[in-house]
Amino acid sequence: MTMTDVYYDPYDREIDADPYPVYARLREEAPLYYNDQLDFYAVSRFADVQRGLVDREIFSSARGSVLEFIKANIEIPPGIVIFEDPPLHDVHRGLLSRVFTPKKMLALEHKVREFCGHVLDPLVGAGRLDFVADLGEQIPMRTIGMLLGVPESDQEEARDRANASLRTDPGKPMEVTADNIGQADFFSDYINWRATHPSDDLMSELLFVEFEDENGTRRKLTRDEVLMYVSVISGAGNETTNRLIGWMGKVLAEHPDQRRELVKDRSLVANAIEELLRFEPPTPHVARYVARDVELYDKTVPAGSAIVCLTGSANRDDDKYGDPDRFDIHRNIRQHLTFGYGIHFCLGAALARLEGRVTLDEVLTRFPEWEVDWENTRRAPTSTVRGWESLPVITA
């Protein structure tokens, strides 16, 4: 919105490879940016991104939090909590929040460690490890599958279906229609089985929980609502944590001194995961629908616009963090926006932190040294998350 030649496009593969120089220019030269080719606005400074995430009266989630969904202008089915505003959001989030508590997530730690051991122990002495194929695609899949009650034999298909819905052709937006939201049909048989054979899992809890809906009616979830919930949880729980684990491999390979500190002092691991989330967020941007005209930087963003909140840029705003482009496992982070902010703060944040912390701890125990095999790395072809399709490393 100012006289600048800075260009930002969330689908541009060259920008996506290292967006931080572009982010820095946006914060400095165009804190309110408009892409006239793709017709969206973007904000990049911490304070503006935070406002975009929390001010639901102006920046609505009801049409989705993904740019492609907002531009498609389609009806969003109920149950996709991140695509809802109150009062519907509050009802649906309340149902899930009783499951995704920090206390309940911590109770899963021994199982996550068991999953890590299962995939890592056979690799000891092999000289190679792929942070995505061997870890990122395995640990979240097994953890979410266990929570939902999906049999181990079917967990890979559940993961692959969820991930496929996010894949795009390189440089192009995701194709969105009313028919391809979620992958709920995959879970239909499980729902039918759990309806008559309940167990101690999230699927069973959703089937039988009673709640008061947005109209004040006391009821249970419909079968279609349960299907959508389960589908959303499966997708969100797999892809983003997978990317976090991939970044773990890359960033700590590039900072071997800090990695060796972690090997010696595991009390630093939790803060290292927090710094990884700030430094390389798996979800670098979220979108909002502008519900009414809003003035930003002496310009009017008209109602009906799509605006992209660049959380990856906000996390490196030097008005918020000292030396923000430096990775530092000792940083007193206080707050980052990787998990969002306000009512849409990620329900799975405690689980993602747990999986990241346990995975890193278990990797360091077995593989204290590694270097990235750059010739065989592949970036993930998605427009909603950022990370690696394959990140092989050479281990000592």
C-alpha atoms as one frame of an Amber mdcrd trajectory, in Angstrom:
protein
   0.000   0.000   0.000   3.100   2.206  -0.135   5.541   3.010  -2.929   7.545
  -0.199  -2.844   8.339  -3.028  -5.209   8.173  -5.705  -2.507   6.143  -8.695
  -3.684   4.548 -11.431  -1.606   2.713 -14.487  -2.919   1.969 -17.440  -0.590
   2.181 -19.838  -3.555   5.563 -18.673  -4.861   8.020 -21.513  -4.334  11.079
 -19.264  -4.344   9.614 -17.034  -1.649   8.472 -20.076   0.339  12.001 -21.508
   0.337  13.095 -18.567   2.531  10.293 -16.068   3.165  12.041 -14.118   5.905
  13.745 -11.458   3.750  10.364 -10.739   2.136   8.689 -10.663   5.535  11.255
  -8.138   6.775  10.610  -5.876   3.799   6.865  -6.159   4.280   7.135  -5.122
   7.927   9.315  -2.165   6.983   7.914  -1.019   3.639   4.360  -2.353   3.385
   2.874  -3.289   6.778  -0.466  -3.357   4.972   0.200  -5.159   1.715  -2.169
  -5.751  -1.175  -1.638  -8.335  -3.912  -3.782  -7.128  -6.807  -3.234 -10.273
  -8.891  -4.587 -12.624  -6.235  -6.787 -10.011  -4.532  -5.813 -10.337  -0.884
  -4.368  -8.102   1.809  -1.626  -9.098   4.250  -0.330  -7.838   7.592   3.125
  -8.743   8.838   3.893  -6.901  12.091   3.338  -8.691  15.405   0.729  -6.270
  16.736  -1.290  -6.321  13.497  -1.166 -10.111  13.152  -2.201 -10.522  16.777
  -5.157  -8.202  16.232  -6.151 -10.104  13.097  -6.211 -13.329  15.089  -8.259
 -12.000  17.993 -10.607  -9.262  16.682 -13.379 -11.524  15.426 -15.865  -8.667
  14.946 -13.771  -7.418  12.019 -11.579 -10.400  11.113 -13.952 -13.352  10.909
 -13.140 -17.068  10.775 -16.625 -18.058   9.603 -15.496 -18.446   5.988 -12.340
 -20.299   6.873  -8.801 -19.566   8.013  -7.236 -20.590   4.687  -7.033 -18.087
   1.833  -8.341 -20.567  -0.746 -11.426 -21.323   1.340 -12.260 -17.644   1.772
 -11.821 -16.941  -1.931 -13.963 -19.971  -2.854 -16.884 -18.430  -0.927 -18.482
 -21.768  -0.056 -20.554 -22.816   2.926 -18.405 -24.317   5.670 -19.968 -27.378
   7.335 -20.270 -27.267  11.154 -17.588 -28.968  13.197 -14.491 -27.332  11.674
 -13.738 -25.343  14.818 -11.012 -23.166  13.301 -13.490 -22.102  10.604 -16.125
 -20.837  13.034 -17.043 -17.735  15.033 -19.030 -17.668  18.288 -21.523 -18.862
  19.341 -21.053 -22.005  17.217 -17.307 -21.983  17.783 -17.668 -21.847  21.560
 -19.969 -24.879  21.621 -17.767 -27.013  19.390 -14.506 -25.952  21.013 -15.941
 -26.684  24.435 -16.573 -30.279  23.427 -12.970 -30.790  22.356 -11.265 -28.752
  25.066 -12.217 -31.328  27.704 -10.074 -33.840  25.811  -7.084 -31.716  24.809
  -6.058 -30.519  28.269  -2.369 -30.223  29.173  -2.887 -32.760  31.981  -4.404
 -35.358  29.646  -1.742 -34.748  27.036   1.070 -35.239  29.567  -0.477 -38.579
  30.473   0.350 -39.706  26.918   4.086 -39.129  27.291   4.981 -42.761  27.963
   3.111 -43.863  24.831   4.819 -41.225  22.663   8.207 -42.377  23.991   7.229
 -45.930  23.176   6.322 -44.902  19.607   9.680 -43.117  19.237  11.593 -46.131
  20.450   9.705 -48.376  18.047  10.803 -46.338  15.001  14.243 -45.170  16.176
  15.807 -48.274  17.706  16.032 -50.196  14.388  17.914 -47.219  12.882  20.718
 -47.155  15.450  23.951 -47.920  13.625  22.404 -47.481  10.170  24.164 -44.140
   9.614  21.025 -42.479   8.266  17.728 -41.127   9.529  14.920 -39.241   7.785
  13.296 -36.757  10.164  10.113 -36.810   8.081   9.736 -40.382   6.811  11.039
 -42.036   9.972   9.665 -39.596  12.559   7.378 -36.852  11.285   5.140 -39.235
   9.380   5.114 -41.787  12.188   4.899 -40.207  15.643   1.916 -37.851  15.052
   0.088 -40.567  13.082   0.436 -43.106  15.876  -0.458 -40.592  18.593  -3.561
 -39.216  16.867  -4.603 -42.710  15.795  -4.400 -43.868  19.397  -6.410 -40.860
  20.628  -9.123 -41.347  18.032  -9.273 -45.123  18.297  -8.136 -45.885  14.744
  -6.524 -49.363  14.499  -2.790 -49.341  13.784  -3.389 -51.184  10.508  -5.415
 -48.229   9.186  -3.481 -45.296  10.647  -1.269 -44.793   7.602  -4.273 -44.516
   5.294  -5.935 -42.029   7.645  -2.763 -39.933   7.654  -2.255 -40.110   3.901
  -5.845 -39.102   3.157  -5.604 -36.126   5.494  -2.260 -35.043   4.053  -3.431
 -35.457   0.448  -6.216 -32.947   1.035  -3.549 -30.301   1.734  -1.270 -31.071
  -1.218  -1.082 -28.610  -4.098   0.701 -28.383  -7.408   3.911 -26.392  -6.861
   3.220 -22.675  -7.138  -0.552 -23.070  -7.277  -3.327 -22.629  -4.712  -5.308
 -25.496  -3.281  -8.444 -26.387  -5.237 -11.394 -25.987  -2.897 -14.970 -27.118
  -3.494 -17.857 -27.937  -1.199 -17.203 -31.625  -1.888 -13.587 -31.839  -0.751
 -13.700 -30.290   2.709 -12.285 -32.884   5.066 -12.012 -36.625   4.555 -14.862
 -37.576   6.846 -16.174 -40.544   4.849 -13.007 -42.514   5.610 -14.031 -42.721
   9.279 -17.626 -43.760   8.635 -17.147 -47.454   9.419 -15.243 -46.664  12.614
 -18.040 -44.390  13.798 -20.621 -47.093  13.118 -18.563 -49.648  15.049 -17.928
 -47.360  18.026 -21.645 -46.524  18.251 -22.251 -50.092  19.471 -18.751 -50.891
  20.807 -17.605 -47.813  22.772 -14.053 -47.658  24.049 -11.756 -45.282  25.901
 -11.015 -43.047  22.929 -12.000 -39.672  21.527 -14.316 -41.136  18.909 -16.415
 -42.835  21.577 -16.464 -39.719  23.748 -17.757 -37.602  20.873 -20.461 -40.129
  20.073 -21.923 -40.203  23.561 -21.247 -36.764  25.054 -24.282 -34.620  25.825
 -24.045 -30.864  25.475 -26.075 -27.692  25.053 -25.873 -26.416  21.490 -25.919
 -22.821  20.250 -29.735 -22.836  20.346 -29.896 -23.956  23.976 -30.971 -27.496
  23.068 -29.570 -30.381  25.116 -28.476 -33.123  22.722 -25.754 -35.425  21.409
 -23.701 -34.829  18.299 -25.173 -36.113  15.062 -23.268 -38.804  13.195 -22.228
 -36.274  10.525 -20.929 -33.895  13.199 -18.844 -36.655  14.761 -17.459 -37.559
  11.338 -16.392 -33.974  10.709 -14.792 -33.623  14.141 -12.781 -36.807  13.713
 -11.695 -35.837  10.216 -10.524 -32.386  11.302  -8.587 -33.741  14.290  -6.880
 -36.359  12.141  -5.755 -33.811   9.563  -4.669 -31.080  11.960  -2.859 -33.464
  14.278  -0.769 -35.121  11.584   0.465 -32.495   9.155   1.598 -29.637  11.403
   3.517 -31.737  13.935   5.120 -33.599  11.042   6.489 -30.280   9.777   7.713
 -29.298  13.249   9.754 -32.505  13.449  11.226 -31.834  10.003  12.335 -28.349
  11.035  13.846 -29.879  14.153  16.209 -31.894  12.001  17.215 -28.983   9.771
  17.624 -26.218  12.340  19.566 -28.274  14.865  21.858 -29.550  12.109  22.635
 -25.912  11.304  23.275 -25.102  14.984  25.443 -27.999  16.179  26.762 -26.166
  19.257  23.235 -25.654  20.548  22.335 -29.239  19.679  25.286 -30.443  21.761
  24.077 -28.296  24.647  20.746 -30.104  24.437  22.501 -33.464  24.482  24.200
 -32.507  27.748  21.250 -30.743  29.382  17.808 -32.124  28.561  16.125 -29.485
  30.725  16.676 -27.144  27.762  14.650 -29.290  25.338  11.216 -27.816  26.118
  12.404 -24.255  25.468  14.235 -25.424  22.344  10.910 -26.684  20.964   9.336
 -23.319  21.764  12.125 -21.525  19.924  11.747 -23.907  16.964   8.042 -23.052
  16.827   8.872 -19.350  16.779  11.812 -19.602  14.403  10.291 -21.944  11.783
   6.517 -22.163  12.320   4.892 -25.072  10.459   1.917 -22.812   9.701   3.415
 -19.473   8.608   0.133 -17.711   7.819  -3.585 -17.818   8.487  -6.344 -15.925
   6.720  -9.446 -14.057   7.829 -12.547 -12.697   6.109 -12.960  -8.959   6.646
 -16.490  -8.596   8.009 -16.630  -4.804   7.825 -14.504  -1.923   6.578 -11.393
  -1.363   8.680  -8.759   1.378   8.595  -5.156   0.207   8.614  -2.186   2.483
   7.956  -4.462   5.227   6.605  -6.006   2.855   4.087  -9.436   1.216   4.040
  -9.586  -2.549   3.811 -13.128  -3.056   2.515 -15.634  -5.526   3.908 -15.599
  -8.754   1.933 -11.808  -8.773   1.527  -9.493 -11.631   2.429  -6.580 -10.745
   4.678  -3.582 -12.969   5.399  -2.013 -12.746   8.853   1.665 -13.612   8.461
   2.429 -15.359  11.734   5.850 -16.386  10.429   6.681 -12.718   9.984   5.204
 -11.688  13.335   7.414 -14.273  15.040  10.473 -12.449  13.701   9.352  -8.878
  14.338  12.262  -7.023  15.943   9.798  -4.812  17.792   8.862  -7.955  19.737
  12.081  -9.991  19.836  15.731  -9.065  20.123  17.813 -10.310  17.190  14.781
 -12.277  15.879  16.585 -13.992  12.996  18.936 -15.748  15.418  17.947 -19.211
  16.658  18.569 -19.378  20.409  17.470 -22.248  22.643  18.001 -19.961  25.666
  15.668 -17.227  24.406  13.020 -15.988  26.836  10.260 -16.200  24.246   7.252
 -15.249  26.399   4.862 -15.411  23.452   4.784 -16.408  19.795   1.870 -16.705
  17.388   2.556 -20.129  15.891  -0.424 -21.636  17.722  -2.590 -18.599  17.076
  -4.039 -16.301  19.700  -7.333 -15.734  21.475 -10.344 -18.013  21.059  -8.726
 -19.850  18.154  -5.544 -20.729  20.036  -4.663 -24.223  18.842  -6.442 -26.920
  20.827  -3.626 -29.336  20.057  -0.819 -27.042  21.253  -0.086 -29.101  24.374
  -0.010 -32.298  22.325   2.284 -30.802  19.654   4.663 -29.519  22.326   4.676
 -32.924  23.991   5.376 -34.771  20.737   8.104 -32.317  19.792   9.792 -32.471
  23.195   9.683 -36.256  23.507  10.777 -36.835  19.906  13.764 -34.512  20.238
  14.747 -36.051  23.567  14.622 -39.581  22.141  16.541 -38.593  18.990  19.317
 -36.925  21.008  19.673 -40.052  23.169  20.383 -42.216  20.129  21.763 -39.744
  17.578  23.652 -36.847  19.207  25.292 -35.868  15.894  23.822 -35.450  12.411
  24.221 -33.517   9.177  21.538 -32.949   6.541  21.890 -34.895   3.278  20.893
 -31.892   1.185  20.988 -33.672  -2.184  18.069 -35.869  -1.138  15.839 -33.367
   0.690  12.408 -32.422  -0.701  10.129 -29.609   0.351   6.437 -30.288   0.903
   4.113 -29.051  -1.882   1.488 -27.295   0.229   0.220 -23.749   0.513  -1.102
 -23.992   4.074   1.905 -25.390   5.921   5.613 -25.013   5.278   8.238 -27.683
   5.687   9.822 -30.818   4.349   8.527 -33.837   2.462  11.836 -35.565   3.121
  14.724 -34.532   5.346  17.348 -37.313   5.459  20.364 -36.834   7.690  23.659
 -38.616   8.068  24.186 -39.722  11.666  27.441 -40.321  13.487
